[in-house]
Amino acid sequence: MKRIKLTSLGQIREADISFGDLTVFVGEQASGKSILLQLVKLISDPGNITQTLKKHGFDWQKKAEDFLSLYLGEGMQTIWNPDETKVTIDKVDFTPRKALLKRKKDNNLFLIPAHRVVTLKDGWPRAFTDYATSDPYVVKEFSEQLRLLMEAGLGSGERAIFPQEGRMNKVLRDAIGQSIFGDAEIRLDRSRLRKRIVLDVADSQLPFMVWSTGQREFTPLLLGLYWLMPSGKARKKDNINWVVIEEPEMGLHPQAISALLLIFLELLRRGYKVIISTHSAQILEFLWAIRFIAKSNSGSTRLRQLLNLKADAYSRDLTETILDEKTFKSYYFSRQDSVVSVKDISTLDAEDPDEAVSDWGGLTLFSTKSADIVTASVWESDL
């Protein structure tokens, strides 16, 4: 999947997206980013999706609209208008009815949804069937993957769940620990009749719901990363080629978002293609910086400086791989009234006459406006 074109999908009037190794979607709430990401998942893994739904007892009786309701969530099936919606993938037409005919059962794409915090109930991942029929498939699937990961052994040992040697490079563990968990450890509490994940702070075990918002939002994402980054010699999960993360920055301080940037690069280094939806200007600032750093004679050194990395073997491999081999794209979901068009803003050129590009999809609009007003105010005060 290199390119997707569509017209009239929900509120999205048109989109023409060519994917990079890292592709970033920005845009206001309810501008269709999640819809498009769920469509990408459906395009990638139709056989696995239908098999999973059937395994858990769901039956759409060969009706495409009922299947979309099960997949996207109750009421969302109307986003696909059979008379108007058109989707092509690498010039091949796609429809939900065609998706239902696919038999390939392997998963090719792993999606970490924006609603990931609901996947942990009382500190333990919820089962697929614990959700209502009306809930989106991607939330249920992600939650089930975390449950299986915990049941397979991550949630049974005496060691801390995080930090844990052998899980992620130490550079990543340290960045996550310092910016998100501090001196605390994520551990398994087995003292009750039901296992639960707790935060161990100075020998006090804190239940999930009293953690900080950022810690609660990040922990399901962390468990998903554990699944994607197997310990040992394997660089990536078998058959998984795409990783989608919705709003990874939720609840996080800018220093923690810097740790996220390292995580994105590590996923790229391991061979995944990554799609991010975000409301964080910091993530686009990073892409903007990479464009210029890549042109520098000392690009890998400058990138390590930006990421506060020491010049060791791991950081050299990481930064050189990113600068030499990877491509980056960014798209703005521009909403005018109830209609959305998707614009390529990959140049992130502050001098571009198109404000969608120069303001990075609106993420720098306020800072630009405030700077102009402050400048005018200072000028007036000097008169």
C-alpha positions in Angstrom: 0.0 0.0 0.0 1.8 3.1 -1.3 -1.1 5.4 -2.2 -4.8 5.8 -1.2 -7.3 8.1 -3.0 -10.8 8.6 -1.9 -13.8 10.8 -2.3 -16.9 11.3 -0.2 -16.0 9.2 2.9 -18.0 10.6 5.8 -17.0 14.2 6.1 -13.9 13.8 4.0 -14.7 15.2 0.5 -11.4 14.1 -1.0 -8.0 12.8 -0.1 -4.9 11.7 -2.1 -2.3 10.3 0.3 1.1 8.8 -0.6 2.7 7.2 2.4 6.2 7.7 3.6 8.0 5.6 6.1 6.6 7.9 8.7 3.3 9.6 7.8 1.7 12.2 10.1 -2.0 13.3 10.0 -3.0 16.6 11.7 -6.3 18.4 11.8 -9.1 19.5 14.0 -11.3 17.2 16.0 -14.0 15.4 13.9 -12.1 16.0 10.7 -12.0 12.3 9.7 -8.5 11.2 10.8 -9.7 8.3 12.8 -12.1 7.2 10.0 -9.3 7.2 7.5 -7.0 5.2 9.8 -9.7 2.6 10.4 -10.2 2.4 6.7 -6.4 1.8 6.2 -6.7 -1.0 8.8 -9.7 -2.5 6.9 -7.9 -2.3 3.6 -4.8 -4.0 5.1 -6.4 -6.8 7.2 -10.0 -7.6 5.9 -9.6 -11.4 6.3 -8.3 -11.2 9.8 -11.0 -8.8 10.8 -13.8 -10.9 9.6 -12.3 -14.1 11.1 -11.9 -12.4 14.5 -15.4 -11.1 14.5 -16.8 -14.5 13.6 -14.7 -16.2 16.3 -16.2 -14.0 18.9 -19.8 -14.7 17.7 -20.6 -11.6 15.6 -22.8 -12.1 12.5 -23.5 -9.5 9.9 -25.4 -11.9 7.6 -23.4 -10.9 4.5 -24.7 -7.3 4.7 -21.9 -4.8 4.1 -23.7 -2.0 6.1 -24.1 -4.3 9.1 -20.4 -5.3 8.9 -19.4 -1.6 8.8 -21.5 -1.0 11.9 -19.7 -3.8 13.7 -16.3 -2.6 12.5 -16.5 1.2 12.8 -19.0 1.3 15.7 -22.8 1.9 15.9 -24.1 4.6 13.6 -20.8 4.9 11.7 -21.9 2.7 8.8 -23.5 5.7 7.1 -20.1 7.2 6.3 -19.9 4.9 3.3 -22.4 6.0 0.6 -22.5 3.2 -2.0 -23.5 5.8 -4.7 -20.8 8.4 -3.9 -17.9 6.9 -1.9 -15.0 5.8 -4.0 -11.7 4.4 -2.6 -8.7 3.2 -4.6 -5.5 1.7 -3.3 -2.6 1.8 -5.7 -5.2 2.3 -8.4 -7.3 -0.7 -7.4 -10.9 -0.1 -6.3 -11.9 -1.0 -2.8 -15.3 -1.5 -1.3 -16.5 -3.1 2.0 -18.2 -5.8 0.0 -14.9 -6.7 -1.6 -13.2 -6.7 1.8 -15.7 -9.4 3.0 -14.5 -11.7 0.2 -10.8 -11.7 1.4 -9.6 -14.8 3.0 -6.0 -13.9 4.1 -5.9 -14.3 7.8 -2.6 -12.7 8.8 -2.5 -9.3 10.4 -0.4 -6.8 8.5 -1.2 -3.6 10.5 -1.2 -3.0 14.3 -3.4 0.0 15.4 -3.1 1.6 18.8 -6.3 3.6 19.1 -6.9 7.0 20.7 -9.3 5.4 23.2 -6.6 3.1 24.5 -7.1 4.1 28.2 -10.5 2.2 28.2 -8.6 -1.0 27.4 -7.4 -1.3 31.0 -10.2 -2.1 33.5 -9.2 -2.1 37.1 -5.6 -2.4 35.9 -6.0 -5.3 33.6 -6.7 -5.5 29.8 -10.3 -6.2 28.8 -11.2 -9.2 26.7 -12.7 -8.7 23.2 -16.1 -9.8 24.3 -16.1 -7.4 27.3 -17.0 -4.6 25.0 -20.4 -3.7 23.6 -21.4 -4.7 20.0 -21.5 -0.9 19.3 -17.8 -0.3 20.2 -15.3 0.1 17.4 -13.4 -3.1 16.3 -10.0 -1.5 16.6 -10.4 -0.8 20.3 -11.6 -4.3 21.0 -8.8 -5.9 19.0 -6.1 -3.8 20.6 -7.4 -4.6 24.1 -7.5 -8.3 23.3 -3.9 -8.2 22.1 -2.8 -6.6 25.4 -4.7 -9.2 27.3 -3.0 -12.1 25.4 0.4 -10.4 25.9 -0.2 -10.3 29.7 -1.6 -13.8 29.9 1.4 -15.1 27.8 3.8 -14.2 30.6 4.4 -10.5 30.8 1.9 -10.4 33.7 3.1 -13.4 35.6 6.7 -12.9 36.7 8.3 -11.2 39.7 10.2 -8.7 37.6 8.8 -5.2 37.0 6.8 -4.9 33.8 8.5 -1.5 33.3 11.4 -1.0 33.3 12.5 -4.5 32.3 15.9 -5.4 30.8 15.6 -7.1 27.5 12.5 -5.1 26.7 13.5 -2.1 24.5 16.9 -0.6 24.3 18.2 1.1 27.5 18.1 4.5 25.8 14.4 4.1 25.2 13.7 2.7 28.7 15.6 5.6 30.3 13.8 8.3 28.2 10.4 6.8 29.1 11.3 6.3 32.8 12.7 9.8 33.3 9.9 11.7 31.5 6.8 9.6 32.3 7.3 7.3 35.3 10.1 8.9 37.3 11.4 6.5 39.9 8.2 4.5 39.8 7.9 1.0 38.4 5.0 -0.7 36.7 4.4 -4.0 38.5 2.0 -6.9 38.8 -0.1 -7.1 42.0 -1.2 -10.7 42.7 -2.2 -10.1 46.3 -5.8 -10.0 45.5 -8.2 -12.5 44.0 -7.6 -10.9 40.6 -4.3 -9.8 39.0 -3.9 -6.1 38.3 -1.2 -3.7 37.1 -0.1 -1.2 39.7 2.5 1.6 39.9 5.1 0.9 42.6 6.2 4.2 44.1 8.6 3.9 47.1 7.0 0.5 48.0 3.5 1.9 47.8 1.3 0.3 45.2 -1.0 2.7 43.4 -4.0 1.3 41.5 -4.5 2.3 37.9 -7.1 5.0 38.4 -5.0 7.1 40.7 -2.1 7.4 38.3 -1.5 10.6 36.4 -3.5 11.1 33.2 -0.3 10.8 31.1 0.7 7.6 32.9 -2.7 6.0 32.3 -2.7 7.1 28.6 0.8 5.9 28.0 0.8 2.5 29.7 -1.5 0.7 27.1 0.7 2.3 24.4 3.8 0.9 26.2 2.3 -2.6 26.3 1.5 -2.3 22.6 5.1 -1.4 22.0 6.2 -4.4 23.9 4.2 -6.5 21.5 5.7 -4.8 18.5 9.3 -4.9 19.8 9.9 -8.5 20.7 12.8 -9.3 23.0 15.7 -11.3 21.6 17.1 -11.1 18.1 13.7 -10.5 16.3 13.5 -6.9 15.0 9.8 -6.9 14.4 6.6 -8.9 14.8 6.0 -11.5 12.1 3.8 -10.3 9.3 3.3 -6.8 10.8 4.5 -4.2 8.5 2.5 -1.1 9.5 2.0 0.5 12.9 -0.7 3.2 13.4 -0.8 5.3 16.6 -3.6 7.7 17.3 -2.8 10.8 19.4 0.2 9.3 21.2 0.9 12.6 23.0 -2.4 12.6 25.1 -1.7 13.7 28.6 2.1 14.0 28.1 4.5 16.8 28.9 6.8 18.0 26.0 9.7 16.2 27.5 7.7 12.9 27.4 6.8 13.7 23.8 10.5 13.8 23.0 10.6 10.2 24.3 7.8 9.4 21.9 9.9 10.7 19.0 12.6 8.2 19.9 10.0 5.5 19.9 8.8 6.4 16.5 12.4 6.3 15.1 13.0 2.9 16.8 9.9 1.5 15.1 11.2 2.8 11.8 14.6 1.4 12.5 13.1 -2.0 13.0 11.5 -1.9 9.6 7.9 -0.8 10.3 6.1 1.9 8.4 4.4 4.2 10.9 1.3 6.4 10.7 0.7 8.9 13.4 -2.4 11.2 14.0 -1.6 14.0 16.3 -2.5 17.5 17.7 1.1 18.1 18.8 3.1 20.8 17.1 6.2 19.2 18.6 5.9 16.2 16.3 5.7 18.3 13.2 8.6 20.5 14.5 10.6 17.3 14.6 9.8 16.5 11.0 10.6 20.1 10.0 14.0 19.8 11.8 14.8 16.5 10.1 14.4 18.1 6.6 17.2 20.5 7.3 19.4 18.2 9.4 19.4 15.7 6.6 21.1 18.3 4.4 23.8 18.9 6.9 27.3 17.4 6.5 27.0 16.3 10.2 23.4 15.3 10.1 23.6 12.3 12.4 25.4 14.3 15.0 22.9 17.1 14.8 20.0 14.6 15.1 21.6 13.1 18.2 21.9 16.6 19.7 18.2 17.2 19.0 17.2 14.0 20.7 19.8 14.3 23.6 21.5 11.0 22.6 25.0 10.0 23.4 27.2 9.0 20.5 27.1 5.2 21.1 26.6 2.4 18.7 22.9 2.3 19.1 22.3 6.0 18.6 24.6 6.1 15.6 22.7 3.2 14.0 19.4 4.8 14.8 20.1 8.3 13.5 22.0 7.2 10.4 19.2 4.8 9.4 16.6 7.5 9.8 18.6 10.1 7.8 19.8 7.8 5.0 16.9 5.5 4.5 13.6 6.9 5.7 11.0 9.2 4.1 8.5 11.5 5.9 5.1 12.8 4.9 2.5 15.0 6.6 -1.1 15.7 5.7 -3.6 18.3 7.0 -7.3 17.4 7.3 -8.8 20.8 6.6 -12.3 21.3 7.7 -14.5 24.0 6.2 -18.0 23.9 7.8 -18.9 20.2 7.6 -16.6 19.3 4.7 -13.0 18.1 4.9 -10.3 18.1 2.3 -6.9 16.5 2.9 -3.8 18.6 1.9 -0.2 17.5 1.6 1.9 19.8 3.8 5.0 17.7 3.8 7.3 20.7 3.0 6.3 22.4 6.3 7.5 25.6 4.6 6.9 28.6 6.8 7.1 30.9 3.7 4.5 29.0 1.7 1.6 31.2 0.6 -0.8 28.4 1.5 -1.5 28.9 5.2 -2.3 25.2 5.5 1.4 24.6 4.8 2.9 27.6 6.5 0.9 27.1 9.7 1.5 23.4 9.7 -2.2 22.5 9.6 -3.1 25.1 12.2 -0.7 23.8 14.8 1.5 27.0 14.8 -1.4 29.4 14.0 -1.7 30.7 17.6 2.0 31.1 18.2 2.4 33.0 15.0 -0.6 35.2 15.8 0.6 35.8 19.4 4.1 36.7 18.1 2.6 39.2 15.6 0.4 40.8 18.3 3.2 41.0 20.9 5.5 42.6 18.3 2.8 45.2 17.4 2.2 45.9 21.1 5.9 46.5 21.8 6.1 48.7 18.7 3.1 50.8 20.0 4.5 51.1 23.5 7.7 52.6 22.0 5.9 55.2 20.1 
